[in-house]
Each structure stands twice: as structure tokens, then as C-alpha cells.
């Protein structure tokens, strides 16, 4: 039996977190939740998830600041990060790519199942 993959979702909207919990409850993915960037960073270092799903507009630490810290730390720099945010625009996408993000999606453009599929592609 293979070990469950761990996904850290850093998201401050409770309704979005609930949807992911429901989507993933029958999967082999263990969901770890952080509701702000600071807690997300602590959980990423402690849990070493297989992938991180990151919102950008977060309390305590913006998603871009989180990315800088996670990609700048040798212990966490290789964890794939997928952004799912309401922030679209090429400038944000370019900044995210420059900071080492693996994928970038705008919430309104994606179904939850598509996000999970894309996240699974990045998991090691």
C-alpha cells in the first residue's frame, strides 16, 4: 500500500477549504490546512508536504512573501507550489514564475477537480 500524499493548502476562505476537504475525503491525499501565510510556512517546514496549494491574498504573510521564504530555504525549496488565486494578470504570473512557482491558476477559471489533477501531476 502506498503512503498517502500530503498536500498543504494555504487558504483563508473557509468555504474554499471545505470544498477541498469534501473533494479529497475519498482520495489518498492527506490535506493539511493553514489559514495564513505564517502558519503555512511553519506547517510546510514541519510536515514536508508533497505539494502546496497557495492562495496569494492571505493574512499575516502575502503569498509572494511565502514563496520567497519557501523557495529560499534548502529544506523546502523543492516542494512543488501551485498558486490558486483570484489575482490574475501577467504581472502576477510572471512574478510567481520568477519566484519558482510550478503552476498558477485563477480561481474563477478552474474547477476543483482540475486543480486537484494539476496538483497531483506535480507531486513527487
QUIURRA-V40201 format. One line per field, one symbol per residue. ss: DSSP state (a for helix, b for strand, c for the rest). A space follows every 10 residues. Layout:
ss=???
This chain:
ss=ccccbbbbbb cccaaaaaaa aaaaccccbb bbbbccaaaa aaaaaaaccc bbbbcccccc ccaaaaaaaa accccccccb bbbbbcccca aaaaaaaacc ccbbbbaaac caaaaaaaaa aacc
